[in-house]
Structures are given as C-alpha cells and as structure tokens.
Amino acid sequence: MYTMQKMFTLIFVNKNITRGTFVYEESIR
C-alpha cells in the first residue's frame, strides 16, 4: 500500500507541476 501511495504521489506531483499548480501552492503559503 505504501508503494502504491508513493506512485500516486509521484504522478500527482508530476501533474501539478505540469499544470502549474506548484506555483499556486507556493502562493498559498
């Protein structure tokens, strides 16, 4: 289950960076 969550996190982060959500999260901080 940990591996599955890790893979999901990698894909989720990859999508966020691609869509520019990373900048959005930085603004929230």
JOKATA-V572289 format. One record per run of one state. SS is the DSSP state (alpha for helix, beta for strand, coil for the rest). FROM is the first residue (numbers start at 1). TO is the last residue. If there is no record, write none. Layout:
BEGIN
SS:FROM:TO
SS:FROM:TO
END
This chain:
BEGIN
coil:1:1
alpha:2:19
coil:20:20
alpha:21:28
coil:29:29
END
